[in-house]
């Protein structure tokens, strides 16, 4: 295949997979013991190694092992770790000042990030933005803005959705364990609807779009009342729920219904945004123009920043002082965001994401034809997943998923799991991943699938 992916960015690290110790190695094991003593038990770990350096498509741990990174910090370092424009912008900003609070004495970086978001997000209408710290905070503020604008209370969300770990966003999130269990009671007026999940739609993938849309509209009309709904909040691709790409027509149909009923359509693009799916934002794939769009993760190359962007009249609905936060739009994070956006545009990382998908999806479909544990292969751009099942059924196989992930980790490939049923492997390589590393990771995955017993 022609080498179409970009060269690695970030630190000058050898772009190679290298496993020289047991996983975890001795230095990581020592740090894990210290972590157990110092850090709260509730903090999970996917791969129990401690990273010392990262760049391009690799993570290097304190023992010298080099892992191929198919996680990108959960879609955060789309531009790679320590991308040049991000590093230089941060260094200059840190040397100038680190904080004033935008609501006390503003600074240009915040305005420049808002201008960039207004330019990059879908739609040619007048837009405004506000900046926050995390994806959950952005989603929560989008709900506040929608309620202020509509003077309504109800919020519609979807099965398999994930929106964060604050009280309101836990209520909006579908999966109980580990995100919600034992943490209630949750905020009210949150109503969950069916998602057009092609692989698991009862009457088949071809019916998922129209039937799910009809079910959602019926439930809203009958159980809530459209006039009571402030916002419909949906991920254009369900992230933690298993990288579910809704059936074609479902998202445009929701947008039409929301527009007809004065409901604010909120696209939660925290995981899908900033070139991840082969478009700057995933809602663009079907031409959906949301009223509000929430962003975080890939916005700032690894620094904490989030945003809400949308129609100017909606964004201006809250009273002065109703939006904000001490650290929201921190100047250092804003400098990082401007560097990340510049990197995406200069290196055509939207095109790079498409090239990654063009490389991964056919390879994974070939594996699916040879490994019956793979029930579904799906995704867009560099947001790709496989769903594992008991062969010949739709029965989720979380044990096989965990086994494949563990095999990959021991072989020097970081993969993440996801899914409501714990049976999805999700792949989020940095968009600067060298092609040879991607191919090597796919070869390891093939071996991992082959290691799963065909009957258990």
C-alpha positions in Angstrom: 0.0 0.0 0.0 1.2 3.5 -0.8 2.7 5.3 2.2 0.1 8.1 2.6 0.3 8.7 6.3 2.3 11.6 7.7 5.7 11.4 9.3 5.8 11.2 13.1 5.7 14.5 15.0 6.6 15.4 18.5 9.9 14.4 20.3 12.6 12.7 18.2 11.8 9.2 19.4 12.6 6.0 17.5 9.3 5.0 16.0 9.5 1.4 16.9 7.8 -1.3 19.1 10.3 -2.5 21.6 9.6 -4.8 24.6 12.7 -5.4 26.7 11.2 -6.3 30.1 8.2 -8.1 31.5 5.1 -5.8 31.5 5.1 -4.1 33.8 8.9 -3.7 34.2 10.7 -3.3 37.5 10.6 0.5 37.6 7.0 0.6 36.7 6.2 -2.1 39.3 7.9 0.1 41.9 5.8 3.1 40.8 2.7 1.0 40.9 3.3 0.2 44.5 3.8 3.8 45.3 0.6 4.6 43.4 -1.4 2.1 45.4 -0.2 3.8 48.6 -0.7 7.4 47.4 -3.6 7.4 44.9 -7.3 6.7 45.4 -8.4 3.1 44.6 -11.1 4.3 42.3 -8.7 5.4 39.6 -8.4 2.7 37.1 -5.4 1.6 34.9 -5.5 0.2 31.4 -1.8 -0.6 30.9 0.2 -0.7 34.2 3.3 1.0 33.0 4.6 4.5 33.7 5.3 6.7 30.6 8.5 8.7 30.5 8.4 10.0 26.9 5.9 9.9 24.0 5.8 11.2 20.5 4.6 10.2 17.0 3.0 6.8 17.4 4.8 5.5 20.5 4.8 5.7 24.3 8.1 4.9 26.1 7.9 3.7 29.7 10.4 4.1 32.5 11.9 0.7 31.8 12.6 1.5 28.2 9.8 -0.4 26.6 8.3 1.3 23.5 4.6 0.8 22.9 2.6 1.5 19.7 -0.1 3.9 20.9 -3.6 3.0 19.6 -5.2 5.2 22.3 -3.9 8.7 21.9 -4.8 9.5 25.6 -8.4 8.6 24.7 -8.5 10.8 21.5 -6.7 13.7 23.2 -3.3 13.8 21.4 -4.7 13.7 17.9 -1.7 15.9 16.8 0.7 13.6 18.6 2.4 14.1 21.9 4.4 17.3 22.3 3.7 18.6 18.8 6.0 21.5 17.9 3.4 24.2 17.6 1.8 23.1 20.9 5.1 23.1 22.7 6.3 26.4 21.4 3.0 28.1 22.1 2.9 26.8 25.7 6.5 27.8 26.4 5.9 31.3 25.2 2.6 31.6 27.2 4.1 30.2 30.4 7.0 32.7 30.2 4.5 35.5 29.8 1.8 34.6 32.4 0.0 31.5 33.5 -3.3 32.8 34.8 -5.4 35.9 35.4 -9.0 34.4 35.1 -10.6 35.5 31.9 -13.6 36.9 33.8 -11.3 39.2 35.8 -8.8 40.4 33.2 -9.2 38.9 29.8 -6.4 38.0 27.3 -6.3 37.5 23.6 -5.7 33.7 23.5 -9.2 33.0 24.8 -10.8 35.2 22.1 -8.6 33.6 19.4 -9.6 30.1 20.4 -13.3 31.1 20.3 -12.8 32.7 16.9 -11.2 29.4 15.7 -14.1 27.3 17.1 -16.6 29.6 15.5 -14.8 29.3 12.1 -14.2 25.5 12.2 -17.6 24.2 13.5 -20.3 23.3 11.0 -22.7 26.0 9.7 -22.4 29.5 8.3 -24.6 31.2 10.9 -23.4 33.6 13.4 -21.7 31.7 16.3 -20.2 32.4 19.7 -18.2 30.2 22.1 -17.3 29.8 25.7 -14.4 27.8 27.2 -14.3 25.4 30.1 -12.0 22.7 31.5 -13.3 19.3 30.5 -15.8 17.5 28.3 -18.2 16.9 31.1 -18.1 20.6 32.1 -18.8 21.6 28.4 -21.8 19.2 28.2 -23.2 20.5 31.5 -22.8 24.1 30.3 -24.5 23.2 27.0 -27.5 22.0 28.9 -27.5 25.2 31.0 -27.4 27.3 27.8 -30.2 25.3 26.2 -32.4 25.5 29.2 -31.8 29.3 29.5 -32.6 29.8 25.8 -35.7 27.6 25.6 -37.1 28.1 29.1 -37.7 24.3 29.2 -36.3 21.6 31.5 -36.2 18.2 29.8 -33.0 16.8 28.3 -33.1 13.8 25.8 -30.1 11.5 25.7 -29.5 8.0 24.2 -28.7 4.4 25.1 -25.0 3.7 25.0 -24.2 7.4 25.4 -21.4 8.8 27.6 -21.2 12.4 28.6 -19.1 12.6 31.7 -18.7 12.1 35.5 -20.3 15.1 37.1 -23.7 14.6 38.6 -25.7 15.9 35.6 -23.5 14.1 33.1 -23.6 10.9 35.0 -27.4 11.1 34.8 -27.0 11.6 31.0 -24.5 8.7 30.7 -26.1 5.3 30.0 -23.6 2.8 31.5 -23.9 2.1 35.2 -20.6 0.4 35.9 -18.1 1.9 36.5 -19.4 5.4 35.8 -22.6 5.7 38.0 -22.7 2.8 40.4 -23.2 4.0 43.9 -23.0 7.7 43.1 -26.6 8.7 43.0 -29.1 10.2 43.3 -28.7 11.9 39.9 -30.1 15.1 38.4 -33.6 14.8 37.1 -35.4 15.6 33.8 -33.0 13.4 31.8 -34.8 11.0 29.4 -33.0 8.2 27.6 -34.0 7.1 24.1 -33.1 4.2 21.7 -30.0 4.6 19.6 -29.9 3.4 16.0 -27.3 0.7 16.7 -27.0 -1.2 13.4 -25.2 -4.3 14.6 -27.8 -4.9 17.3 -31.0 -3.6 15.9 -33.6 -6.3 16.3 -35.0 -6.2 12.8 -31.6 -5.8 11.1 -29.2 -3.0 10.2 -31.2 -1.7 7.2 -34.1 -0.9 9.5 -32.1 0.7 12.3 -32.2 4.3 11.1 -35.9 4.7 10.3 -37.2 2.5 13.1 -35.0 4.1 15.8 -35.9 7.6 14.7 -39.7 6.7 14.7 -39.3 5.2 18.2 -37.5 8.3 19.5 -40.0 10.7 18.1 -42.9 8.7 19.5 -41.4 8.4 22.9 -40.6 12.1 23.1 -44.1 13.1 21.9 -45.9 10.7 24.2 -43.8 10.5 27.3 -42.2 13.9 27.6 -43.9 16.3 25.2 -41.8 18.1 22.6 -42.7 21.5 24.1 -41.0 20.4 27.4 -37.6 19.4 25.8 -34.8 21.9 26.1 -32.1 19.8 24.3 -31.4 16.6 22.5 -27.8 15.7 23.3 -26.1 13.0 21.2 -22.6 11.8 20.3 -22.4 11.6 16.5 -20.5 8.4 17.2 -21.1 6.9 20.6 -17.6 6.7 22.2 -17.5 4.8 25.5 -20.7 3.0 24.4 -18.6 1.1 21.8 -17.9 3.5 18.8 -21.4 3.0 17.5 -21.9 4.8 14.2 -25.7 5.5 14.2 -27.5 4.2 11.1 -27.6 6.5 8.2 -30.4 9.1 8.4 -30.8 8.9 12.2 -28.8 12.0 13.0 -30.3 14.2 10.2 -33.8 13.0 11.3 -33.2 14.1 14.8 -31.9 17.4 13.6 -35.1 17.9 11.6 -37.3 17.0 14.5 -35.4 19.2 16.9 -35.6 22.2 14.5 -39.4 21.7 13.9 -40.0 21.6 17.7 -37.8 24.4 18.9 -35.4 22.0 20.6 -31.7 22.7 20.8 -29.7 20.0 19.2 -26.4 19.5 21.0 -23.6 17.4 19.3 -21.3 16.0 21.9 -18.1 15.9 19.9 -15.7 15.6 22.9 -14.3 12.3 21.5 -15.1 12.7 17.9 -13.9 16.2 17.3 -10.8 17.8 15.8 -10.1 15.6 12.7 -10.6 12.3 14.5 -13.1 10.8 12.1 -11.8 12.1 8.8 -13.8 15.3 9.1 -13.1 18.2 11.5 -16.3 17.2 13.3 -18.1 13.9 13.0 -21.6 15.5 12.5 -20.3 16.7 9.1 -20.3 13.2 7.6 -24.1 13.5 7.2 -24.3 17.2 6.8 -25.8 17.8 10.3 -25.4 21.3 11.6 -26.1 21.3 15.4 -27.3 24.3 17.4 -24.6 23.7 20.0 -21.4 21.6 19.8 -19.3 20.5 22.7 -15.6 20.0 22.4 -12.6 18.9 24.6 -10.1 16.1 24.3 -8.3 16.8 21.0 -8.8 20.5 21.2 -5.5 21.3 22.9 -2.9 18.6 22.3 -3.0 17.2 25.8 -3.8 20.3 27.9 -7.2 20.6 29.7 -9.6 22.7 27.7 -13.1 22.4 26.5 -15.6 24.5 24.7 -19.3 25.1 23.8 -19.9 26.7 20.4 -23.2 27.5 18.8 -25.7 29.8 17.4 -25.0 33.3 18.7 -28.6 33.9 19.9 -28.5 30.6 21.9 -25.1 31.2 23.3 -26.1 34.7 24.4 -29.2 33.5 26.3 -27.6 33.1 29.8 -27.3 36.3 31.9 -23.9 37.9 32.4 -22.0 36.0 35.0 -24.1 32.8 34.4 -21.2 31.1 32.5 -17.6 30.8 33.5 -15.2 29.2 36.0 -11.9 30.0 37.5 -9.7 28.0 35.1 -12.0 27.8 32.1 -10.0 28.9 29.0 -6.7 29.0 30.9 -4.1 31.0 28.8 -1.6 28.1 28.7 -4.3 25.7 27.5 -5.5 28.3 24.9 -2.0 28.6 23.6 -1.9 24.8 23.2 -5.2 24.8 21.4 -4.1 27.4 18.9 -1.0 25.2 18.3 -3.0 22.1 17.9 -5.4 23.7 15.5 -2.5 25.1 13.4 -1.0 21.6 13.4 -4.3 20.0 12.2 -4.6 22.4 9.4 -1.0 22.6 8.3 -0.5 18.8 8.3 -3.9 18.0 6.9 -4.7 15.7 9.8 -8.3 15.4 8.5 -6.8 13.7 5.5 -4.5 11.7 7.7 -7.4 10.4 9.7 -9.1 9.2 6.5 -5.9 7.5 5.5 -5.7 5.7 8.8 -9.3 4.5 8.4 -8.6 3.4 4.8 -5.7 1.3 6.2 -7.4 -0.1 9.3 -10.9 -0.9 8.3 -10.1 -3.3 5.4 -7.4 -5.0 7.5 -9.8 -5.5 10.4 -12.6 -6.8 8.0 -10.1 -9.3 6.7 -9.5 -10.4 10.2 -13.2 -10.7 10.8 -13.5 -13.1 7.9 -10.9 -15.3 9.5 -11.6 -14.9 13.2 -15.3 -15.7 14.1 -15.0 -13.9 17.5 -15.2 -10.6 15.6 -18.9 -9.8 15.2 -18.6 -6.3 13.8 -16.0 -3.9 12.4 -17.0 -0.2 12.3 -15.9 3.4 12.6 -14.9 6.5 10.6 -11.5 7.7 9.9 -9.1 7.1 12.9 -12.0 6.2 15.2 -12.3 2.4 14.6 -13.6 -0.5 16.6 -14.3 -4.2 16.6 -17.1 -5.8 18.6 -16.4 -9.3 19.9 -19.1 -11.9 20.3 -19.5 -15.6 21.0 -18.9 -17.0 17.5 -22.1 -17.3 15.4 -24.2 -15.2 17.9 -24.8 -11.7 19.0 -23.8 -12.7 22.6 -21.2 -10.2 23.8 -17.8 -11.7 24.7 -16.1 -9.4 27.2 -13.7 -12.2 28.3 -12.3 -12.5 24.8 -12.1 -8.7 24.6 -10.0 -8.6 27.8 -7.8 -11.4 26.6 -7.1 -9.7 23.2 -6.2 -6.5 25.0 -3.9 -8.2 27.4 -2.2 -10.0 24.6 -1.6 -6.8 22.8 -0.3 -5.0 25.9 2.3 -7.8 26.5 3.4 -7.5 22.9 3.9 -3.8 23.1 0.6 -2.4 21.6 -1.6 -0.2 23.7 -5.3 -0.8 22.9 -8.4 0.4 24.8 -11.7 -1.4 25.5 -15.2 0.1 25.5 -18.8 -0.8 25.0 -21.9 -1.1 27.1 -21.2 -4.8 27.3 -17.4 -4.5 27.7 -16.9 -6.3 24.4 -15.4 -3.7 22.1 -11.8 -2.9 21.2 -11.5 0.7 20.2 -8.6 2.1 18.2 -7.7 5.8 18.4 -4.1 6.2 17.0 -2.6 9.6 17.0 -3.2 11.1 13.6 0.6 11.4 13.1 1.0 7.6 13.5 3.6 6.4 11.0 2.2 3.8 8.6 4.7 1.1 9.4 3.7 1.2 13.1 0.1 1.0 12.2 0.7 -2.1 10.1 2.8 -3.6 12.8 0.0 -3.0 15.4 -2.5 -4.6 13.0 -0.3 -7.7 12.7 -0.1 -8.0 16.5 -3.9 -7.7 16.7 -4.3 -10.5 14.1 -2.1 -12.7 16.3 -4.2 -11.7 19.4 -7.4 -12.7 17.7 -5.9 -16.0 16.6 -5.0 -16.7 20.3 -8.6 -16.7 21.3 -10.1 -20.2 21.6 -12.8 -20.8 19.0 -15.1 -22.4 21.6 -15.1 -21.7 25.3 
